[in-house]
Amino acid sequence: MKKTRPTTAKKAASAANRPDVYQLVTDRIVAALEGGIIPWRKPWNAVYGLPRNYATGKAYTGINAFLLHFSGALPFFLTFKQALALGGNVRKGAKGHPVVYYNVSVRENQQTGQEEKMPFLKYYTVFSVEDIENIDFNLPEVVQRAHTPLAAAEGIVSGWEGRPAIQHLHQRAYYAPALDVVNMPEPATFTSAEGYYATLFHELTHSTGHASRLDRPDLTAGEGKQSGSYAREELTAEMGASFLCAAAGLNTEQTETNAVAYIQTWLERLKNDKKLVLQAASKAQRAAKLILGTPDEDPEEPTPAQLPVLVEEDETAREYAAAEKSWLMAA
């Protein structure tokens, strides 16, 4: 029997029912912010580092580092299919966590006959190893070592060879792109040393947008504090500072209250730009890596073995389908 293509109406209905990944991720971040939580604070586990896929060993980066931080669990994850392949299973009732990734579709332009590439965003679901049964996980050994956070923070600043000049001429914190200078209030005027370095990391992240570094147009757009460019740059700086604070092991709880109040002033712009969070997270990670001098690590990208599939058993298929959408209800 000859197969027929779905009608245009059916295609349109299918597209309308497809989740808007940008919106889903943004809604989760906004809900956390409105609840007084800064979801990108302490974006990775201080002991194990960035969240990783247990099967491949690769780190999740960008927005995925923040999304997986929501789990509050051990930062090792598997897809439903990976757990099955290792002889285990996802615990009944466990909630999954989203991992988003970019893909490109190629289609022929009906008018020019040329191929056009259309980037789009997709997601798949992973589960913490704490929610996977019947696997004897071999997690990395925790190395105990002496660590002085403030010395580590200072080491990050002094170790960045391409950093801008840092001065303490005024009681204001800012980065001046035209002069390539960061100005900071005197350290003694901060209520804590952690607050000083968190603020300094924010301004240093701004400085990575200079034309001689990562060249972010939002940094010098000059469109005012009510503009989208301002919101994007500020969110990038906040996320970048969080990455750097985490790298230094700083406890930023003392600065949380002020940061929440600061973020609330432009939260509305976040709601109106569903791509802002994902774009800022990617830019923040690039900024932090530049400052830390760390090489780019291949991000965890989905492979056919990782992507969600429905297995033959009806019961397992139902469990997967429920788990696949469980994270949507967690916001």
Secondary structure, DSSP 4 states (H G I P E B T S, - for coil): ----PPPHHHHHHHHHHS--HHHHHHHHHHHHHHTT--TTSS-SBTTTBS-EETTT-PBP-THHHHHHHTT-S-SEEEEHHHHHHTT-EEPTTPPPEEEEEEEEEEEE-TTT--EEEEEEEEEEEEEEGGGEES----PPPPPP----HHHHHHHHHHH-TTPPEEE--SSS-EEETTTTEEE---GGGSS-HHHHHHHHHHHHHHHTTSTTTT--GGGG----TTSHHHHHHHHHHHHHHHHHHHHHT---GGGHHHHHHHHHTTHHHHHT-TTHHHHHHHHHHHHHHHHHTPPPPPP----TTTS----S-HHHHHHHHHHHTGGGG--
